[in-house]
């Protein structure tokens, strides 16, 4: 059995369950390709069957399957689903990778408006809810982000008891569900390369009609090399010129936006801690899964601090936090994490190797009264001045 089907992801199922029966709100599930959205939908459908829902009232369409290839327009989809839905009876509609259907938003809103359909849709694009769909739904939706497996889930899958060894493996190969069925590094890398190529081809090159794949790869390489660093489009432009490439600012911004929309990277904005304002420029970018980082070579493989930051960022996002980079007059906080009207300030440092490093990390919290956390890969308690120090593994496995 495919390994990702063997474990229920309660972290993601629990927030969705209260909406199973709600017909006026479309359940929108987004996540990078191959992160387990289809399996999650299948598990929701299975729970409905267990509750006694008639199987004929569960309509499940995966638009990546050939048997549904003919449903590529709104009219065709509406006619097909309409032939299965009877008036006066309740139905549960599951549309997997819905963005492959032209003008799909018309169909979604039509069946939502009928009042007897609980609708679940998934997509591999961060802007699934932008444009026409957002206009038609007018706020009548709830959005859920699904990510690759977290470290705690990875332990459940592998059963590995050597936690340190398991973390080193996770730090290197990430948590894409499909990668756990492979036994060798070469097989794992081949699988991840296929995932990466699919994202690049389907979600960027074809969707955005891009012809210059070398330019796209150069920009992705830059984002990887500078993971955890604040930079601007001008910085990327300078990098490209060093590669004998010259592109307009508009083209550069568009390509970065396309990469983020594909959910390959997450963009994190700067946040003025004192003024409570979000800055529109100079962001950080974190790759969605660490395993995809292994496909590129260079300084990124030595940048352990950036890797650790990336794992922390993805963990916070998966657990429902909104994250920003905290900006103070003379310092920067790696993450300002907000959830349920509570704010947590987090610094990430792979290794505290000197008093200077310690002072830099701790003093960045000066003047901040809220919860303050320093995450490191060290097995030493650096707690002081109201700052709680925690090892990365302990933090990942804590019940937050």
N, C-alpha and C positions, 0 to 999 in steps of 0.2 A: 504493500500500500504506500502511496506517495506520502512522505513523512509529514508534510504540513497539514494533512487531513487528520492526523492522529491527536492533535491537541487543540482544544478550544481556547481561543484567545480572549479570556474573560475581561482583560483590560479594555478591549475594544467592543466586546459584545454588551457588557453591562450598561454603557451609556446609551446604546441603541435600543435595548429592550423596552424601555418605557414608551417608545414610539411605534412599536410593532403594530398596534391596532389603530393608530391615528391616521385618518384618511386625508385630512386637510393640509398636512405637512409632508412634503417629499423628503425622503431620507437620502441625502447625497453623500456618498462615500468616495473619497479621493485618496490616491496613493500611487507611488511609483510603480511601474510595471513589475509584475512578478512578486509583489510584496504580500500577496495572499488575499486580495479583495474578493476574488471569485470563490475561494474556499469559505470566507466569512459569510458571503451571501448564501452559500449552500448550507452552512450551519444555521443561519437564521431560518431558512426554509424548513430545515429538519426540525427545528424547535417548534415551528408552527404546526407541522404534522403531528408531533408528539402531543401538542395541545388539542388535537382533534380536528384541525382544519382539513377539509376535503382536499385531496391531492389535485383534483381538477380545478380547484380554486386558487392554486399556486401556479402562476405562469412565469417561467424562468427562461430568459433569452440571453445567451452569451453571444455577442456580436462578433466574436473572434472565431466562432465555429462556422464551418462551411454550410451547415444545414440552415443557417439563418442569413447567409450571404445575400439572399434576394431581398431582404428587408433593409434596403439602403436609402429609402426616402421616407419622409413623414407619412405620405399617403399609404404606402405599402405596409408600414408598421401599424398604422391606425386600423387599417382594414383587417390585418391579421389578428391583432389583439382583440379588436371589436367582435370578431367572429367567435371568440372564446368567452367573452364576458357577457353574462346575462343580466338584464336589468332587475334590480331589487335584491340581488345576492351580492355578498361581499367577496372581493378578490384581493389577492396579494401579487403585485407585479414586480418582477425582478429584471432589471435591464443592466447587463454587465458590459462595460465599455461602450456606453451609450453614445459617446461622441462620434462614433463611426457612422451614425445615421444623420443624413442631412436634415436640418430643421427639426431635430428630435424634440426640441423644446415645445413645439406645437402639440405633439402627441402627449407629452408628459402633462402639460397643463390641461389638456382636454379630459384625460382620464381622472386627473385630480379633481377637476370641477364636477365630475359626475357624482362624487361623494361616496362611492361604494368601493373605492380601490385604495389600498395602502401600497404606496409606491416606493421602491428602493432602486436607486441607480448608482452605478460606479463609473469612474473615469480615471484616466492616467494623466490628467492635466489640471494644474492648479487653478486655471481660469475656466473650469467647467461651468461655474456659476456666473461668469461674466456675460456681458452682452445680452442676447435675446432671452436666454433662459431666466436670468435674473429679472428681466423686464416682465416676462409672462408670469413668473411665480410671485413677484411682488412681495418677497419676504416669506412666502409660505413654504419654507424648507428649513431643514436642520442639517448642518454639515458635520461630517466626521472624518478625521484624518487617520489613515491606516499606515503604519510604517513596517519596515522589515522587522524581524524578531529582535527584541531587546535581549540584553545579556542574560537576564533571569530566565527568559523563555528559552534561550539557547541551551542553558544548563538542563532545563526540563527535557529538551529534545535529545541531547547527547547522553545524559546521565553521567557526565564527567564529574568525578569527585575531587580531582585536583583542580581547585578553583583558580589558582594562579595560572596554571597551564591553559585552562579553558579561556581565561581572560586574554592571554597572549594570542590565542587562536582567534578570538572574537575581534581583538584589536586589528588583526591582520586581515581576516576574511569576512568580517561583518556578519549580518544576520539575514541575508536573502533566503527565504524558506527552501528554495530548490537546491541550495548548495550543500545541504546536510546529507543528501543521498550519495554524495561522491566521497570516495575514500582517499584519493591522492590530490596533491596540490595542483598538478597539471590538469586533472579533470575539473577541479573546482574553478581554476582560472579560465578554462575553456567555456564553462557554463556562464560565468560572470561576463566574459567577453561577448557571449551571445546576448545576454540581457542588455549590456551597454549598447551593442550594435543595433538592437531592436529599438531602444529608446531614441537613439540618434536618427535612425532611418524613419521610423513611423511617426514619432512625436515631434521631430524637428525638421528634418530634411524634406519629407513628403508634405507634412502638414503646412509648413511655412514656405515651401517651394524654394528652398535654399540649394544652390548649386555648388558653392565653394566649401566643400567639406574640410579642406585643409585649414581654412580660416576658423571654422567652428572648432576643430580639434586644438588649434593654437590657443583659442580663448579658454577652452576647458582646461588645457594644460596650465594656463596661468592661474585660473581659479584654484586648481589643486595645489600648485606650488605655493600659493599665498593664503591657504586656508588658515583662518584664525587671525589674519592681518586685515587692518582697515586699508582700503585703497579706493581710488577713483577711476573713472573711465580714462582719464588722462594717463594714469599709471599703466593701464592695459595697453593704451595706444603706444606708449614708449616701448613696452615689451614687444609689441608686434613689429615696431620699426627695427628692433634689434634682430628680428627674424626676417627682415627685408619685406615686411608687409605694411602697407599704408591703407587705412580705411577711414571713412568718414565717421564722425561722432554718432550720427544717427544709425548707421549700420552697426556700429559697435554696441550701442545701447539696445538695439533690436535683438541682436544675437544673444546678449546676456539675458534679456527678458525671455527669449525662447527657451534657453537652457533652464531657467528657473521655472517656467511654466510646465516643462516636462517633468518637474519634481526631481530632477537629477541633483539639484542643489537647492538649499534653502537660503534666502537672503535675509539677513538680520540687520535692522536699522539701528542707528545710534539714538540714544535717549538722554536728554539733558536732565540729570537727576535733580538739580535745583529748580530749573524752570519748568520741568514736566512737559517738555516739548520733544517731538520726534523729528529728527533731522532727515531731510530727503536725499542727502548725498553721503558719500563715504561709508559704505556698508561693509559687512563681513559676509562671506559665503561659506556654507558647510555642505559637504557632500552627504547625500541621504543614507548611503551605506558604505561602511569602511572597505568592504570587499572590492568595490569598484575602483577604489584608490590603488589597488594592487595592479591594475591594468596599465598604469602609467609609471614610468621610471624617472629617477632623478632625486632631487633634494627632498621631495615629499616623503620618501620612505624613511628619512632620518628626522623628520619634523614631528617628534613624538608629542610635543606640546600641542600642536595643531590637531593631531589625531585625538588626543584626550579631550580637547575642547569640542571637537565634532561629536564624540560619543555623548558628552554631557548635553549638548544642544539637542541631539536627536532624542535622548531620553526625556528631556523636559517637554519637547513638542509632543511626543507620544503620550505623555501623561497629562496633556491638556493645558500646559502652561503657555502663556504668551511671553516671548522673550525679546529683549533688546540689549544693545551694548550700552552700558552705563557710562556717561561722560561727565566728569567733574573738571574743575578748573585745572588741576595739576595731575589728574590721574584718570584711569579708565577701569571700569568694572566689567569683567568678561560677560556676565549675564545679569540682567535685571529680569527676574522671573515672576510673573503675576498669575495668580489663580484664586478664584473665590474671594476677591477683594483683599488678598494677602500678597505681600511682596517679599521676595527673597533675593538677596544680593550674593552672587557667587563669583569667586575667583578660581581659576584653574591653572595649576602649575605642575608639570610632570614631576619635577624633582627640585626640592629646595636644597641647593648646593652651597649656599653661602649666606652670611648675615645680610649682605646687600640684597639678595633675592628675597629673603624673608621680610625685610623691612619694606621692600617695594610692594609685595603682595598684601601685607597686613595694613600698611599705611594707606593703601588705596581705599580702605573702608572708613577712614577718618570722617567723622561728622555724620555717619549713617547710623541711625538708631535701630533700624529694623533687623530682621534675622540675617546674619552674615555667615557665610560658609566658605572655607578654603578647601578645595578638593585637590589632592595630589596622588601620585602613585607610590608615595613613600609609606612605610609602616611606622610612622612616628606621629605623635600628637603635638601639633604646633599651636594648639588653641591658646589664645591670649586676647586681651583687649576686647572681649565680647565676641570674638571671632571663633567659630567652631571649626576645627580641623578634622577632616575625614578622608580616609583612603578611598580611592575611586571604586574599588570592588565593594567595600562596605556601603558606600553611597548608592550604588546601583542595586544592591540587594536589600536595602532598607525599605520598609513599608512606608512610602511617603504619601 
